[in-house]
Amino acid sequence: MSPAKKRTRTYDPVRTRTAVLAQFGNLRAAVPALTPEQLALPTRLGEWSVRDLVAHLGTSLSAVGRFLDEPEPAKQDATVLDWPFATAAGSGPVADTARLLAERNPDLDAHLAEVERRFTELLAGHPGSRLLATNAGAMPLADYLVTRTVELVVHTDDLNAAVPGLDIPYDRQALAACTRLLADALAVKAPGGSTEVRVPPFAVVQCVEGPRHTRGTPPNVVETDPLTWVRLATGRLEWRTAIEEALVGASGERADLGALLPLLT
């Protein structure tokens, strides 16, 4: 079953918008305190510096404006579950754009402030049902905003990992939406009902082909915390390392997810 045809989870549009702005606000609040030395630090994103990554944060929101500037598609042909599988194709151009934005915007705080202002203004003028021609297909604005929680939560974690002591907080609703979307993406990639993946307190999904569990304790269970799951799903953490460091509990012969991860690259 393709992601577009699979039944998708429902997200509250108002809570999603609030979560996106809250997490972007958490990031913006941390930027003015970054020193030139910290901005020059490397990140776990290949050749990206902290400055490149901060500049890129604005595209998480400005992408909405770019799509709104284009004609509205005639009909929807994608859902939020299609997005995770369309991210790899644009990884090269994204890196180039991040470096260019960093060069063009020496005042990163002012750059992000303008992005936030325009984004807030755009949201006030468009309903969640407005279709966008995204890189994953035509989907409603409300769906695309859920994907913004993934971008913002993941890059918050990237910055926290790159700058010792930075400790940018995670908005609870943004982390919840991010966790649920990535858990549902696993169920799309490995459909089935033999394995239960638990990411308390936000998500539980059934996946992997095999005998379907119906009652009692599932024979195959994977359990971890939200940030560990996000890191696994996006390639920031390897499955084997997570198991060795007891960051994931996995029991049962079908509980090894190593071959299915990462979901995003």
Sequence and secondary structure as in RCSB ss.txt:
>XXXX:A:sequence
MSPAKKRTRTYDPVRTRTAVLAQFGNLRAAVPALTPEQLALPTRLGEWSVRDLVAHLGTSLSAVGRFLDEPEPAK
QDATVLDWPFATAAGSGPVADTARLLAERNPDLDAHLAEVERRFTELLAGHPGSRLLATNAGAMPLADYLVTRTV
ELVVHTDDLNAAVPGLDIPYDRQALAACTRLLADALAVKAPGGSTEVRVPPFAVVQCVEGPRHTRGTPPNVVETD
PLTWVRLATGRLEWRTAIEEALVGASGERADLGALLPLLT
>XXXX:A:secstr
  TTTS      HHHHHHHHHHHHHHHHHHGGG  HHHHTSB SSTT BHHHHHHHHHHHHHHHHHHHTS   SS
    GGGGGGGSGGGHHHHHHHHHHHHHH S HHHHHHHHHHHHHHHHHTS TT EEEETTEEEEHHHHHHHHHH
HHHHHHHHHHHHSTT      HHHHHHHHHHHHHHHHHHS  SSEEEEETTTEEEEESSSS   SSS SSEEEE 
HHHHHHHHTTSS HHHHHHTTSEEEESTT   GGG  S  
